[in-house]
Amino acid sequence: MIGGGDTGSDCVGTSNRQGAVSVTQLELLPQPPKERNESMPWPSYPMLLKTTTSHEEGADRLWAIATKAFLGDANGALRALQVVDLAWSFGADGKPGSFKEVAGSEREIPCELALLALGFTQPKYEGLLEQLQVERDERKNVLASEKNYQTSIPKVFAAGDIRRGQSLVVWAISEGREAARQVDLFLNHQHSLLESKNAPLILNSKV
């Protein structure tokens, strides 16, 4: 499992329930503290070590480690990950700043299945977004109305992580459905048979 966030935790639990012999979760960042420190004064959101119920089901957690390569066997199947330890520097605020690889720490971790739960910091601008020249917000996400999901370019819509930023999959599903309805309304002159979370087609149902 490459990625130490909530999605990585979900992958840990699912892997265990699917009968994995062993599960290892890799995180690029150093291990966070268990309690608040001077770099996390109240009421700021504390970046603390979280141990979820999925972790309690069983997993090795490795911190400050980067994946260098996926290694295959003679048949092209994954056999191992090539990894390296990282040495982090910390800013005056106590937060991780930059890192460098630890010389001589490269090694292989046996692996038959690698799940990527890396998330992202912002949408990739080079390519489609650059060609469209859509406006972006201060976090570099595509600027689109929460009401109708239209961007600054007529007939171009955006929803989910590309609009709101990295979030939960349930938000992506919700925004995808809402955006589809807005596209349908746009194409059909404000008439749509698609359901909205704020305006269900069936207001009252009897079972």
C-alpha positions in Angstrom: 0.0 0.0 0.0 1.6 3.2 -1.1 0.0 6.1 0.7 -0.6 6.7 4.4 -3.9 8.6 4.3 -7.5 7.6 4.8 -7.8 5.9 1.5 -4.6 3.9 2.3 -6.3 2.9 5.5 -9.4 1.7 3.7 -7.1 -0.4 1.3 -5.4 -1.9 4.3 -8.7 -3.1 5.8 -10.0 -4.4 2.4 -6.8 -6.2 1.7 -7.0 -8.0 5.1 -10.6 -9.0 4.5 -9.7 -10.3 1.0 -7.2 -12.7 2.6 -3.9 -11.0 2.1 -1.0 -12.9 3.7 0.6 -9.7 4.9 0.0 -5.9 4.3 2.5 -3.1 4.4 1.6 0.5 4.2 4.3 3.0 3.0 4.2 6.7 3.8 6.5 9.4 2.3 6.1 11.7 5.3 7.8 11.1 8.7 5.7 9.5 11.4 3.6 12.2 13.1 3.4 12.6 16.9 0.6 11.1 18.9 -0.2 14.3 20.8 -0.1 18.0 20.0 3.2 19.9 20.2 4.4 23.4 19.8 3.9 23.3 16.0 0.2 22.5 16.5 -1.2 25.1 18.8 -4.9 25.0 19.5 -7.3 25.6 17.5 -5.2 24.6 14.4 -5.9 21.2 13.0 -3.4 18.8 14.5 -1.5 16.4 12.2 -1.4 13.5 14.7 -0.8 9.8 14.3 -4.0 8.0 13.5 -4.5 4.3 14.1 -7.7 3.2 12.5 -9.7 0.0 12.9 -8.2 -1.2 9.6 -4.7 -0.8 11.0 -5.8 -2.8 14.1 -6.7 -5.7 11.7 -3.0 -6.0 10.9 -0.5 -4.0 8.9 3.2 -3.0 8.9 3.5 0.8 8.6 6.7 2.2 7.3 7.3 6.0 7.5 9.6 8.4 5.6 10.1 6.0 2.7 9.9 6.4 -1.0 9.2 3.9 -3.8 11.9 4.0 -6.5 10.7 1.2 -8.8 8.3 -1.7 -9.3 10.3 -4.9 -9.9 8.9 -7.8 -12.0 9.7 -11.5 -12.4 10.4 -13.3 -15.6 6.7 -13.5 -16.4 6.1 -9.8 -15.9 4.3 -10.2 -12.6 5.2 -7.8 -9.7 7.6 -9.4 -7.3 9.0 -6.5 -5.2 9.2 -2.7 -4.6 12.5 -1.0 -4.6 12.4 1.6 -1.8 14.7 4.1 -0.1 14.6 5.8 3.3 14.2 9.6 3.5 15.7 12.1 5.8 13.4 15.1 6.4 14.3 18.6 7.4 11.8 20.6 9.5 10.9 24.3 9.3 10.8 26.7 12.2 7.1 25.8 12.6 8.0 22.2 13.3 6.4 21.0 10.0 8.3 18.8 7.5 10.0 20.8 4.8 12.3 19.1 2.3 13.8 15.6 2.2 16.7 13.7 0.7 17.3 10.1 0.2 19.4 8.3 2.8 22.5 6.9 1.1 22.8 3.1 1.2 19.2 2.6 2.3 17.9 1.3 -1.0 16.4 -2.2 -0.6 13.6 -4.5 -2.0 10.3 -5.3 -0.3 8.7 -8.4 -1.6 5.3 -7.5 -3.1 2.7 -9.3 -5.2 0.1 -6.5 -5.4 0.7 -2.7 -5.0 -2.2 -0.4 -4.4 -1.7 3.4 -5.0 -3.5 5.6 -2.5 -1.4 8.8 -3.1 -4.0 11.5 -3.5 -2.9 14.7 -5.1 -2.2 18.4 -4.3 -3.9 19.9 -7.4 -5.1 19.0 -10.9 -2.5 18.7 -13.6 -2.5 21.9 -15.5 -0.4 21.0 -18.5 -2.5 19.6 -21.3 -6.3 19.9 -21.3 -6.6 22.6 -18.6 -3.9 24.7 -20.2 -5.5 24.4 -23.6 -8.9 25.4 -22.3 -7.5 28.3 -20.2 -10.0 27.7 -17.5 -9.8 29.9 -14.4 -8.4 28.3 -11.2 -8.8 29.2 -7.6 -6.1 30.1 -5.0 -5.5 26.3 -4.5 -5.0 25.8 -8.3 -8.3 23.8 -8.5 -10.6 24.5 -11.5 -12.9 27.3 -10.6 -16.5 26.2 -11.1 -19.8 27.2 -9.6 -21.1 25.0 -6.9 -24.6 25.8 -8.1 -24.3 24.7 -11.8 -20.7 23.3 -11.9 -19.9 25.5 -15.0 -16.3 26.8 -15.3 -15.2 30.1 -16.7 -15.5 28.6 -20.2 -19.0 28.2 -21.6 -20.2 24.6 -22.0 -17.3 23.3 -19.9 -18.2 21.7 -16.5 -16.1 20.5 -13.6 -16.9 18.4 -10.5 -15.3 16.3 -7.8 -11.6 16.6 -6.8 -10.7 18.7 -9.8 -13.1 21.4 -8.5 -13.2 21.0 -4.7 -9.8 19.6 -4.2 -8.7 16.3 -2.7 -11.7 14.8 -0.8 -13.6 11.7 -0.1 -14.9 9.4 -2.8 -18.5 10.0 -1.7 -18.1 13.7 -2.5 -16.8 12.8 -6.0 -19.8 10.6 -6.6 -22.2 13.2 -5.3 -20.6 16.0 -7.4 -20.5 13.8 -10.4 -24.3 13.1 -10.2 -25.1 16.8 -9.6 -22.8 17.9 -12.4 -24.5 15.4 -14.8 -27.9 16.9 -13.9 -26.6 20.4 -14.6 -25.3 19.4 -18.0 -28.7 17.8 -18.7 -30.4 21.0 -17.7 -28.1 23.0 -19.9 -28.7 20.8 -22.9 -32.4 20.5 -22.4 -33.2 24.2 -21.6 -33.7 23.7 -17.9 -35.7 20.5 -18.1 -34.2 17.3 -16.7 -35.4 14.0 -15.5 -32.2 13.4 -13.6 -32.6 13.3 -9.8 -30.9 15.9 -7.5 -29.9 15.4 -3.9 -31.9 18.6 -3.2 -34.8 17.7 -5.4 -35.5 14.0 -5.5 -37.9 12.8 -8.2 -39.9 10.7 -5.6 -40.6 13.0 -2.7 -42.7 10.4 -0.8 -42.5 6.7 -1.2 -44.6 4.0 0.4 -43.3 0.5 0.8 
